[in-house]
Amino acid sequence: MTKLKNLTGQKTKMSANTKSAEDKVRTQHSFRLEQTVKLTPLASTVRTAVTSRSAYSSVEQNNPAASNLVESHRNVALRPRRLNQNLLDLYKAEIDNLEKENRYLKAKIEKLNKRLEPYERDMSELEQINDIKKAYLENMVQSSVLGEKLNCTRQNINRLRREHKLIAVNGKNGNYFPTWQIDQSGHLYGFIDKVISTIGADNQWTQIQFFHTPSSLLDEMSPINYLAKNDANYDLVVKAAEHYNEQSY
């Protein structure tokens, strides 16, 4: 009886020793896992933690701290990827905003260009008109020179201008007179006052433009070229002025 009790006691002691050994092994495995996770670099840590998860699943079940540590390092490894994705989303949003702003600015520029088109046309036409005026002024003289051609004083020339019997335009240095108002015999054409009256006394440049414009009534010639003919009909020139005036309105 005493021997049986001794055997039972030894068996119980062996079981206790076996359980103690198993606990010791389990503790050592958990400690190794923690040391591996703590001491290895980040990439190696995650790789070790992932492989260790299957190898030490039983250890993790008995050691929640080790399991949490593995998950924590997994999250650390994934954090740069999440940060990169966030930056990428921010860049894409910024690009979208810039593209929208660019489209808005292009549309605004197109609207402004359309609004500027009439002004640009007006400016272009004005430049052309100024060039034409300069060309016309080259064939004009001042009152003193015209007086010499008509054998009269400058005062007489200015009197004829005020009476609307001479075409004149105002320039930088006073009034300028076209020389084509004088016929081949050196006399002033007698119908000039009728042309001025027809087109308008205040429309001096229009009067000059008329004399440079070809007319169907004058065989498609300008009044200046038509008057150079020996058989020019002055009444036709006046009718051409009336026709020109009607077309201008």
Buried (B, 14 or more C-beta within 10 A) or exposed (E): EEEEEEEEEEEEEEEEEEEEEEEEEBEEBBEBBBEBBEEBEEEEBBEBBBEBBEEBEEBBEBBEEBBEBBEEBBEEBEEEEEEEEEEEEEEEEEEEEEEEEEEEEEEEEEEEEEEEEEEEEEEEEEEEEEEBBEEBBEEBBBBEBBBEBBEBEBEBBBEBBEEBBBBBBEEEEEBBBBEBBBBEEEEBBEBBBBBBEBBEEEBBEEBBBBBBBBBEBBEEBBBBBBBEEEEBEBEBBBBBBBBBBEEEE
